[in-house]
Amino acid sequence: MLFLILAESALETVPASLQSAPAILKIAKKRKKEPSKLILDSSLFPHLVRKLPMGERRGRPDIVHISLLCALRTPLNMEGQLKVYVHTLNDKVIEVNPEVRLPRNYNRFVGLMEQLYEHRQVPLGSTPLLTLKDMTLPSLMKEINPERVILFCEEGVRVRLDEYMRSLSSLSRVAAIVGGFPHGSFFDQTESLADEKISIYDKPLDAWTVVSRVIYCYELATIKLE
């Protein structure tokens, strides 16, 4: 089983410090929502997001969207051998039901995330496909209890990923941490959770590219695809 964690992800609602900004109020009025219930998106108001603490790491829900789309429609997930979590910069964790079918349209995905942040689960009144919890990454890792934790980063040891995943094939619970943020390095606390730090290329890669390659190589190493 592969546990995929998008860590320190740039997914959050509009912080209190921006909720009275004219640009935010304009969008909130147009969408008939309270500013506090909007998902922060740097593509809509980059000048505001850049002024936030760690602004270069925030307001990129598209990273989570594309990465989840890449992960969930894979043979590994359909074979019941993948479990995905999204950990956010503000220490919230989204538990993703393997059976969820996320919207491919980005605006619909943002609307779904706004619903999730408001109600803590979607859909309401039935088996949740997405659940939002207040949880730190160390607490999540303790709950998962993997046999090995691998963190993927530029500073890690360079490996051939297919060979590396084959070396893990005897383990039943492997956790892979991939950054869900656009720039910068992992926090020290996140890095301290890893048994190994791994690099798969000598240049920066998008999160969804890493996600796709990790899942594919783990598939080759662990399951038979007829």
N, C-alpha and C positions, 0 to 999 in steps of 0.2 A: 504494500500500500504506500502510495506517495501522498504526503501532505504538503500541499503547495500553499505558501503564505506570501501574499503581497504585503510587504512590510513598510511601515512609515508612509502609507499611501496618501497622496495629495487629494483626499476626498473629505469634505466637511461642508457644513452649512455656513452661511455668511456670518462672520464674527460680529459681536456687538459693536466694535469700533467702526464698522463700515455700514451699519444698518441705516444710518440717517444720511448717507451720501446721496446726492441727487441722482446719480447714475443707477444706484441700487433701487432707490424709490421708484424711478421711472419703470424699471423692469418689473418690480413687484406689482405696481399698479397695472401694467399691461397684462401680467399673468394672473392677476387677482389673488395674490398671495401676500402674506406678511413677509417683510424682508428677512426675518430670522429663519424662515422656512425655505429660503432659496439655497440651492447648492452653489458654493463658491466656484466661479469659472473665470480664470484669468483671461480667456479669450474675449470676454465681454467687457471687462474693465481692467486691463493690464496695469494701468497707472495706479489703481487703488491697491491691487494685490501686491505689487512691488514694494509698497510702503509698509506692508505688514512685517512683523518679525519673521524671519526665514521666508520672506515672500517669494524667493526664487524656487522654493520647494512646494508651494501651495497652489490650489486652484486648478488642478489638472485631473478632473474626473475621467477624462478621455483615456488616460493610462489604465485605469481600472477597467473601464468599459471594454477596450480592445483586448486587454490581457484575459479577461474572463471569457470573452467570445472565443479566443484562441484555445483556452483550456477546456471549456465545457463540452464542446462538440468534437472530442477526440475519442478514439477507441479506448484509451485508458480509462476515461471517465465512464464511457458506456459499458465497460467491463467491470465497473464497480471497484476500480483500483486507484481512484483519485478522490481526494477530499481537499476542497479549496476554502481558504479563509482570506479575508481582507482585513489587515490591521492598519489603522489610520494614524496620521501624525499626532492626533489628539487622543490617542489611546482608546479608540473604539474598535470593536471587532465585528465584522460581518461574517456570519457562518452561512455558507452557500450550500443549499441542498443540491446534490448532484443531478436531480431531475429538473431543475429550473431551466426554463427557456427564456433567456434574456432578450429584450428587444434589440434588434440590430441597429435601429435608428437611434442616433445619439440623443436627440431631444427627448425621446420616449424613455431612454435609460435614465436621464437626469430626473425626469418626472417620477420614475420608479424609486430613485434614491431619495428624493424629497419625501415621498410617501413612507419609505422605510425609516427615515430619520424622525418623522412625526409620530409614527405608530409603533415603531420598534420591531415590527415584523410585517411581511407581506406574503401572501394575502392575509387579510383579517378573517377570523372565523373558520379557518380550515388549517390543514397541515402547512406550516410556514415553509416557504421556499427560500426566503432570506430572513435572517434574524440579526438584529443589532444589539450588541451588549457593550457595556462599559467594562473594558478589560485591557490590561497591559499585555505587551508581547510576552514577557516572562511567564505571566499567568496562563496565557494561551499555550505556550510550549509545555508547561507543567501538565495541563489538561490533556494535550495530545500524547505526551510521554513517548517521543520517538526514540528509536535505538541510535540514530545518527542524525545530526543536524548539519546541513550544508548551506553555506551562505555564498551566493554568487555575486562577485564584485570584481572591479578592474584590478584591485590590489591583490587578488588571490593568486594561488598557485595555478599556473597554466596547465590544463589537462586536455587530453582528447576525450570529449564528453562520452562518446559511445563506450570506450574502454573503461572509463571511470564508473559509469553506471553499471556495467557488467560486474565490477568489483563489489557493488552493493547488492547484487541480486539475491544473496542469501539472507538479507535482512528483511523483516516483515513490516517495519514501520520506519520509513525514511522521510525526514522533513527537509524541504527545499525552500529557502528564503530568497525572494527576489524583491528588489526595491520597486515600490510603486510611486516613486517620485521622479521629477525630471532632471534634477541636478544635484551634485554633491555626493557625500559619502554617508554610509550608515552611522547612526549614533553608536558610541562606545558600548552602551548597554545592549544594543542589538547584536553587535559583533561578538560580545562576550557569550552569547548563547550558542554560538556555532562551534561544532567540533572541528570543522574544516572550512576554510575560505577558498573558493575556487573561481578561476577565470577561464572563460572558454574562447576568448578572442583578445587580440592586442589593441583593439579600439573599442570605444563605448558602443553598447548595443541598446536598443529600445527594450523596455521591460517585456513587451509581448513577444519579441524575438527570442529572448532568453526563455520565457515560459514555454514557447513552442518547442524549442530544441531540448529543453530539459524533459518535457513530457514525452517527446518522440523517442529520445534515447533510453528513457526508462521503460517505455513500451517494448523496445527491441530487446532489452535485457531481461524482462520479467514475464511477458505474456506472449502467447503464440497467436498470431493473426493469420487465419487461413486465407 
